[in-house]
Amino acid sequence: MASGKQEDVEALPLGPQNLPEVERRRTISDPAAIKAIADPLRIRIMRLMQDGAHVEPRNFTVKQIATELGEPPTKLYRHIKLLLKTGFIQVAELRLVGGIVEQHYRTAAAEFALRPQPGDGLASGVIEAAAGAAIDEFLGRYQDALRAGRTYLRREDALEHPPHVASAGTISSVRIPQAKAAEFAERVAALASEFCAFDHEESGIEVNLLTIFYATE
């Protein structure tokens, strides 16, 4: 696991902690860390903490995270503890409030990429759980955006509400020649790489992309 773990919080001094700058992107291959992120709520916590972290990372208490996610604080403590233990988040500051030490957390990296290593003993079920958690979290945000009128299902509705861009997507299963499938997979991978290569433009609009293309035989 990359540096950034802060498991012994009691040994830290009060005040802002001496931390390195938030990493732009960190690749995670540690099995324990991959297991830790295989949960929709923990992914929601990380997405909140990573929002804008490439420009100016924000510090959060558990209560602040709970307020923004609409969850009770008691539900979050064990998730925060696990994210801290596996290095996804760090203690950024300790404050003494009413005789109690209040912990403020920040993300360790603006982006994380999961890269399991062959032979690391990580069960396929864990990989499936991590992928499933990410998909569930993505779809949850999509549903929230639809309900709040921040995006639209119909192209016509989107174009009538600038600066919205029409949504594009499909859920399909077809049979095509193997060569065509291989070609299409390369095109999807290239498009996804192009999308991920964009830098975060403060003056731009937020867009979201989920891509999954796979063959079942």
N, C-alpha and C positions, 0 to 999 in steps of 0.2 A: 504494500500500500504506500502511496506517495506520502510525503510529509504533510503535517497539518493536524494530526490527531492531538487532542487535548483531553485525555481521559482523567487526569488527576487535577480536577478543578480546584480542590481545596488548597493545593499548593500554589495557586496563582495569586499575585498581589492585587489589591484593590486598584481600580482605575483602568484606563485603556491599556490593552495588552500590546506587547511588541510583536506584531504579526507582519509577515511579508505581504506584499501587494496581492490582491486576489488574482489567481491565475486566469488567463484568458480561456484556456481549455485544458482539462485534465482527463487523461485516459485511465479508466478503472479496470483492472484485471484481477484484483484481489477477490477471491470467492466470497469472503465474509461481507465485503462491501456490496457486491452484486446482490447477495441475498438481502442485505439491508434495504436496498432501494426497490425491492420487489413488492411494493405496497402502494396503492393509489394515494393514500393520505400522505405518505412520506414524499411522494413525487409532488403533490400539491405544495407541501411545505418548501421543498427545494425550488420549485418554480417561483413561488412568492419571493424567496430570499435572493434568487438569481435575477429577478427583474431589475434591469438597469445596473447590474453589478459590474458590467464591462466598463461603465462610465464612473459611477460612484456607488459602491456597495452600501447597503443599509444594514443597520444593526436592529435586531428584534429581541424583545423579551417573549417568553412563552405566551403571556397575556396578549401582547400585540399580534402575534401570529394567530392566536385563537380568534381574536376580533376580526381580523381580515379574512379568515377562512370560514367564519361562522361556526366554529367548533368550541366545545367547552375546554378550558385549559387542562383539566384533569385527563382529558383524552389524549393530550399531546405530549405529556412529559416523557413517557417511555419511548415515543418516536424520536423526540429531540435527543434523548440520551443515546439511542442507537446511531443516529446520524452523526453525533459528536464522536462516539467511539470509533466509527468507521471512517472518519475524516472528511465527511461531506460538509460539515459545518465546523466552526471554531468559536471559542469564547473570545469575543472582541473587547468586552469591558465588564468589570465587576463594580457594582455600586452598592453602597450601604444605605438601605432605605428602611427606616423604622427599626433598626437593629437587625435587619435581615439582609443578607447578601443577595442582590438581584443580578442575575446573569443576563448579558446581552450577547446575542449570537449573530454571526454573519456567515455567508457561504464561503467556502474555500476556493471555489472556482466559478467563473461566469457560466461555464458549460462543462458537462461531464459526458464522456463517451464510454460505454461499456464494451470491453473487449475481452471476453473470456479466453483463456489460453487452453490449448489442447492438453489433455492429461492433468488438468488441475483438480480433477475429482469433483467438479461442479456438476451436479445432477441436471439432466435436461429439464426436469420439472422446475428448477429454480430459474433457468433461462426463460422458460415459458411463463413463469409467474412474473418475471420482470417485464417481459414484452407485454403480457396481458395487463399489468398494472399501468404501463405507459399508455396503452390504447384506451383503457377505461378512463384515465385522467384526461386524455385528449378529447374523447367523446363527451365527457362531462362538461368540459369548457365549451365545446361546440354547442351543446344543448343550452347552456347558460347564455351564450351569445345570441342564440336564436330567440330565446324567451325575452331577453332584454332589448331586442331590436338592434343589436350591434352587428348582426350579419343577417343574410337572407337566403332562403332556399331557392327562390326563383330568380333567374337572371334579371328579369324585367324589374323586379322589386329592388334589387341591388343597384341597378343603373339609375333608378329614380331617386336614390339617396346617396349622392356623392359625399365624401370621396370613396364610397364603397366600391369594391371590385367584385364582379360576379363570382360566386362560388363555382368550383369545377371539381367533379369527382364522379366515380361510378363504383358499383359493387357488381362484379360480373364473373362468371365462370364460362370459359369457352374452350374448344379444342382447336389448336392451331399447329402447324408443322413445327417440329423441334427447332429448326433453324430460325424460324420467325420468333419463337419464344425466346431463344437466346439473344436475338437482335433486340427484341423489345426490352428484355431485362437490362441490357447495356444502356439503352436509351433512358430508361427509368432511373438507373443508377447515376447516369451523367446529369440528368435534370435535378436529382436530389443533391448531388455534389455542388451543382451551380447554386442551388437555393441556399445551402448551408454556408457557401463561401461569401454571401452578402454580409457586409458589415452592418451594424445596427445604426440606422440613420434616425437621429432624433427628430428630424422634420418629416420623416416618412410615415407610413401607416402600418399598423401591425397586421401581419398575415400569418397564417398557420398552415402547415403542410404535414400530412401523414401519408407515407407511401409504403405499400406492401405489395410486392409482386412475387408469386411463388408457383412452382410447378408441383403437382401432387403425384407425378409418376416420372 
